[in-house]
Structures are given as structure tokens and as C-alpha cells.
Amino acid sequence: MEPEKTTFRLKVDTRYVVSGFSRTTLVAATLLTAVCVLGAQTQGPIRIGFLTPLSGANAQNGRDILNGFVLALEETGYRSGGREIQLMVEDDEAIPAVGLTKARKLVESDRVHFMAGALLSSTGYALAPYIHSMKIPMIYPVVSADDLTQRARSPWIVRTGWTGSQPNHPFGEYAYHAMRLRTIATIALDYAFGWEAVGGFKRTFEAEGGRITRQLWTPLSVHDFAPYLASIPRNVDAVYALFLGRTALQFMRQYEEYGLKDRIPLIGQGTTTDEHVLPAMGDEALGAVTVLHYSAALQNPANLKFAAAYRSRFTRVPSYYSDGGYTSGKWAVAAIEALQGQVEDRNVLLDAMRKAKPADLPRGPVELDEYGNPIENIYVRRVERVNGQLQNTVIQVFPRVSQFWKYNPADYLREPLYDR
């Protein structure tokens, strides 16, 4: 509840607000918990609802997204368009049903002006019908489910991240021509993100003349990769892997332990060696070639500034999840500024979000296509040790990559979604 004639600002440096109470977190997020109206001022704070996993196996990924968003708001002093900003954070636990429940709370009880966040593709798909029915703008910083900006798109979802297949279309061609690979086995997490990323890679790799000889799928809860590693054909030119978090760490260790690292080159989706796990890896990661729309090792001025600020603020190397949160925060601020803080009309706010063009983004230039998905640079990266630290060194840039790659959008959308 907002008092009518008092203005105060509660600044909490080491806590985040979740489900109506404060709990200690590993991220130091500065959050406004109360801003009220003063004198002739008739508007309260702009309320942003933020969903992200802050507990469970994907907690670090979720914290990275939140950290990036918080950093973008801290740069503005939690003010935009002449109004203060209140960030209301909910832990979705990376469980779609929980995310939907928390979204209802933010929209119907907390009365947020718009939402941002979520991590897993499954959560993104689960939220989409509710977002559309409530006509509430929501920014997806990292949810990569392809169809959210394709066949099942909602105008109320603004994606500032990517689609799972998007970087893999150029990577399939790169693997065939630049790396001269001809036969590949794939191993990936068995859910929408894995299916769509592998599907995009398979499509272009095989179109150029390559062949996927074996596809292996592992549950999200996998703890031992031994049965899967034993099933990898030993006569392939490379193995394409897609994992994240704990599964990425475990896979990379076991891949080396089983003697495969020196026998079969490892390539894959960028999350497998992303900076949210790379600092915890060792020599097992060296030489892995992956693809994504961000690397902490990018040398452009915006990323050098962002990476330094992120390290100083959170004592961590920024991951792609961090960049995703930061970019979405900059996107939200740009939209609010364009409206001079007048965000109450959701249709007008949505239009401003779709037209926003924030400058100096760490990953490079980004613009939205007519479906609400970014057109952006895609980076092929190789894990190297530089000054004693592992990093994703960029070895190839594909500029301005669309979610449809080189295909005609109308023809592309008549084809089925990549699946298992």
C-alpha cells in the first residue's frame, strides 16, 4: 500500500524482496521497496515485476539475470522518465507452474505495470497464454523458445534475448565449411531448448552436406553421463553438446574422464561453456568451440565497461544471462524514457518497448524484427586460457542474424517447429 502524503525510499544493499518478505541472497541487489506520492505529484512508482529462479539447480543462472537487470536500473538511480522505479522480484524456481502462480500475483495483486524475466523455455511457453490474456507487456531477457516469436507469438511478449535455433543456423554452416566437419553426434538436454537448438544446427549442417549420425537426449535431472557417453559413436568428426549449469560442469568433466576430449573435438551451444560455469571448469573445457550472441571476452567499448562494472558490483565474470538481464533493463528504461514515464496505458507502453533502441549494449547492436525477436550479432567462440583465466575467445562474427537466418519468414513459418 502506498501512503498518500509521504515520500520515502528504502535502500537495501544485500537483500532482495521475494513473495512479500526479504531473504538474504548471494547477489547484492539494490531494490526500492517503497516510493510514494508527494504534494502535487499524483503518480506513484513504476512497478516492474521480475520472475527468475532464485532457488534450486538453476539459481545461479537466475541470479545472473537479476544481477544484470539490477545493474541497468542502478545506473539510472532507479529513476526513469521522471519517476522512481520499484522492482518486485519473485522466485519462479524454474518450475513453469510456480512461474505462472507468481506471475498472477505480480499482475493481479501487486498491480505491476509490466513484467520481465524467466529462464527456461518451458516457463516461457507456460506464461505466454496468461500474458496474452491479461494484455500485460513482458520482456523475455533469455527465454529462447522459438515459437514465442514465431508460430505462437503474442504481441505482448518482447524478446530481447534470442531463439534457441538462431545462433545454430549459422553455426551449422560454419561447422561444415570452416571446421570441415562431416559427421557429428549430438547430445543435449531433453526439452524445448535442446530440441530447437539442435534442430537449427542439424538443418543447416545437413543442408550443406554434413550428417548427424546419432542424437542423444538426457533428462534435465541427469547426474551420470556414463550411459550416454558410451553410446557416442567413436568415428564421428565432432560431438555437439548442449548443457547448462550443473549439467554442463558434469558433462565436461566426464567427457574428459572417458578419454573423449582428445579423440573427438567438442562443439556446441554456447550455454555449455558460458561464463556462468566456465570459471569452475579446468582444462577439460580448453578448445571447445561454441556459439552464442554474447561472450564476456568481447572487446567492444560497451562490453569492456559493462564487464568491469559487473565484476566490481557482483565479483563475478558476467555471463550471457547477466548480459540478458542488463540488456532487458536498458530496453525497459529506454521505453520508459520515450514515454516520459507515462506507462499506465499498456498498449502505448508495448509500442514503446517494440520501438526502443537502447545504445551501447555489451553484445553489440540489437534491433527487433516485426515478430518481436532480436536481429543481432552471433559469435563463434573457442575456450582459451588467457592470463591464467578461461575465456570464450571470439573467432568468428556473423552480423545481424535473424531468427529466420537466410530463409523467407513466410516459408519458414509454414514448416513445423523443431522438435525431438
N, C-alpha and C positions, 0 to 999 in steps of 0.2 A: 504494500500500500504506500502511496506517495503523499506525505504531508503537504498541505496547500501553501504554507507561507514560510517554509523553512528550506534553506538550501544547505546541504552538506555533502561531503564527499568522503567516503570511507575507502582508504587505500590499503590493500592487503598485499604484502610483498611475497609471501611464501605460502599462500593458500589459494585454492580455487573453490568456487561455490557449486555444489552438486546437490540436486534434489532438496534444496531448501536448507542445507546445513553445510558448514565448512569442514573440509578434511584436508590434512596435510598431503601435499603432492611433491613429487620429485622435480616438477617444473616450478619456477618462480614466476607465477603469472600475476601481473598487476590487474586487478579486476575492480570495477566500480560496483558497489553493492547498493548504493542509494544516491539518487540525484533527484531533486525536487524543484518545484517551480518557485520563482522569486518575483515579488512585486508584480510588474506589468507583464512579466513573461508568462505565457499561457501554456507552453509546451513542456512536457517532461523529457526524460532522456530517450534517445533512440535505443530500443531494446533489441538486441541480437541474440537469438537462440543458437547455441552451438552444441552439436552432438559429436561425440568421439569416444572411443573406448579408453577408459582410464583404469581399468582393471582387467585381469585375465591375461591370456597369452599375447594379445595384441596391444597391451597397454603402452609400450614404448612408442609404437607407431602412432597411436592416438595422441600421446603427449607431444610428439614431434609436430603433428598437425596443429594442435592447440598452441604450442610454443610459437610457431610461425605466425599464426593469426594474432596472437598477443603482441608480438614484436611489431607488427604493422600498426596496431592500434596505439602502442606506446609511442611510436614515432609521431603520432598526432596529438599526444597527451590525452587520449580518449575523448577527443572532440573532433567533430566534422560538421560542416555546414552550419556552424554557429550553435550546435547543440552538443551536449555531452552524450557519451555512449555507455550503455550498460551491457556487459557481456554476461549472459546467463548460460552456464555450462552444465550439460547433462552427460552422464556416463552411459553409453549405449551398450557397453560390454561386448561389442562386436557380435551381438545377437540380434537378428532382424526384428523379432517380436518385441524385444526390450526397446530397440530404437524407435519402433512405432509408438509404443506407450509413452516414451519420453517426448517424442515429437508432439503428441496430443497435449501433454502437459504444457509444453512451451507455448503452443499456439492457443489453446483454449483456456488455460489457467493463467499463464504468465503474460499472455497477450503480446508476444513479440511481434516486431514489425516485419522481420524476415529471419530466415534460418541459414545456417552454414554448417558444413562438416560432414561426418560419416566417413567410414573407412572401407568396409568390404562391399564388393559388387552386390552380394546378396542383400545387404542392408539397403543399398541404393535402390534396388528393384522393389523391395518391400515398402519403402517410403513413398515411392513415386505416385501411386494412386491417391494416397492421403493428401500429399502436397497439391495434386491437381484438383481434388475435390474441395479443398479449403481455399484454393487460389492464394497460396502463400508463397512468395518468392523464396527459393532456396538455392544457395551456391554449393556445388559439389567440388571441393578442392582436389580430391584424389579418387573418388569413386569412379571406376573405369568401365563399368558395364556398358558395352557397346550400344545396346538398343535404347538406352536412355536418351540418346540424341540421334536416334535413327528411326526404326520402325515404331517404337513405343514411346516416342518423345512427347514430353509435356512442355508447353511454353513456360511453365512456372519453374522449371529446372534450368539453372545457368551453370554450365560446367566450365570451370577454369583450369581443369587438370588435363584429361586425355581420355581416349578409349583404349582398352587393352590391346586391340589389334593394331592401333595407329602406328606405334613405332616398329611393329613387327613386319608390316608390309615392306618398307624399305630395307629392313634387316634381312629378310628372306633373299632379296636380290643381292644384297651386299655379301651374304654368306656364299652365294653361288659364284659371283663374279670376282669379288675382291679376295675372298678367302679360299676360293677354288674348292669348296666343299661339294660333294656329290651325293653322299648318303649320310643321313642323320637319324639318330634315335632321339625321341623327346621323352622327358619325364617332368610332370607338373602336378600341382595341386588340383584335386578333382572338384572344381566348382567353376562358376561362370568366368571368373578372371582367367583361370588356367585354360579353359576351353577356347576363349576368344583370342587370347594372346597366341596360343599355339596355332589356332586356326588361321590367323592372319599371316603368321610366318610360313606355315605349310602351303598356303595358297600361292604366295609369290615365289617361294623356293621351288616348288614343283612346276610352276608355270615357266620358270627359266630352264628346267630340265633336271632339277635335283629330285631326290626321292627320300621320303620319310619311311624308313623300313620298320620302325616299331614305335608305338605310342604307349607310354606307361602313365597311369594316373594313381596318385596317392591321396589318402584321406587327409583332411586338414589336421587331424589329430595324430598323424604318423609320428612315431618315435624311433623306429628302427628301419633304415632303408635297405638292410641286407637283402630281403627277398626281391626288391626292385632292382638293386644293383646287379644281382645275379642274373636278371633277365635282360640286361642290356647286351645287345649283340656286340661282339668284340671286333667285328670287321667294318664298323662304320667310321666315317671320317671325323665325326664330332658328335657330342651329346648336347642337346638343347635342354636347359633346366629352368624351371620357374618355381621359385620358393620365396618366402619372406619370413622375417622374424626368427623364431627358434628353429623352424624347419630349414631355413637357409643355412644357419650355422651347423646344424646336424648333418645336412646333406653334404656340404662342402668337406667336412671332416671325414665322413665315411667314404666319400668319393676318393679321397687321397689314401685312406687306410686300406681300401680294397685294391690299391695299385692301379687305379684307372686314370689318375691325373696325368701320369707320364706316358700313358698309352693312347688315350683318346682325348683330344682337345675339348675343353668345356666352353660352350657359348650359352646365351640365354637371355631371358627377360631381365631388365635392369634391377628389379627388386632383389634378385638373388645375391647381388654384390652391392646393393645400395648402402649408403653411409649409415643407415640405422643399424646395420650389422657388421659392416666392413671393419671398424676399429677392433672388433672382437675376433676377427679372423687372423690367420697367420699365413704361412707360405702356401697353404692349400688353395688360397684364392689367387695367387700370382698367375698372370697370363690369361685369366678368364675374360672373355670378350662378351659384353652385354650391351643392351640398347635401352635408352630411356630419353626423356625430354629434359633431364637435368643431371648435372654432376657437380659436386662441391668443388671440383678442381677447375671449373670453368674460369677463364681468365678475363672475362669482360668486367669493366669497372663496377657495374651494378652488383655482380656476384661477389667480387672482392670485398665490397663494402658490406653486403649482406652477411657473407660468411664470417667476417671479422666481428660484426655486431652480434651475430648469433652465438659465436664461441664465447664472447665476452659475457653475454647475458645468461647463457644456459650451460656453459662449459662443456659443450658438445660440438662435434662437427655437424653442420646441417645436412639432413638427408633430403631425399626427394619429397618426403612427407612434410618436412619443415618448409621447403620451398613452396609446396602446395598450399599450406596454411597461410604463408606470408603473401603469396600472390592473390589468394582469395580475399585476404584482409585489405590489400591495396585496391582490389577490384571494388569491394564494398565501399571503401572510403571515397573512391573516385565517383561512384554513383551518388552517394550522399552529397558530396560537394556539388555535383552537377545540378542537384535539386535544391541546393542551399538549405539542406536539412529537412525539406518538406517531404517526408517519406510515408505519410499516412495513406495516401492513395496507392494501393498495391499495384494497380495497372501502370501507373506512372513510374513507380519505383522499378518495376520489372523492365520497363522500356529503358530506363536509365542504366540498369545493370547490363542489358544487352548492348547498349551503345558505349559503355565505358571502355576507355583505352588507357589504362594506367601506364605510366612511363617507367623506365629503369627497373624492369623486372629481372631478377637474377638469372632466369633461364634464357633470357633473350626476348625478342618481340613476340607478342601474342595478340591475335585478333580472333573474334568469334565468327564462325560461319553462320549461315541462315538457320541452322538447326540448333545453335547454341553450344557448339563444341569448338575448342581452340584450333586454330591453324598456327603451328609453331615449329621451331627447330627440333629435330630429332638427332641425338648424339650416339654414335657408336663409341664405347669406352673399353679400355683394356686396363685390368688391375695391375698396377705397378707400385714398387716401393720407392718413394721419393722422400729424401731427408729422413729416412727411418720410418716413415708412415705409409700405409697403404692408401692408394687413391685410385679413382676411376679416371684415368687419363683419356681425354677425348682424342680419337684417332680419325673420325670422320663426322662431318656435319651434313645433314640433309635439311636444307632450309625450307620453311613454310610448308610443312607436311600437313595435309588434310586427313580427316578421319576416313576419307574415301580414296586416299592415295591417288593413283592415276586413273581411277575408274570414274565413269559417269555416275553421279549420285542416284539418278532415277533408275538406272540399270542395276546398280549396287543394291538398292533397297528392294528390288524385286526378288533378290536371292535370299535364301534363308540365313538366319543368324548363325554364326559359327557356334558349333556345339561339340559335345563329346564324340 
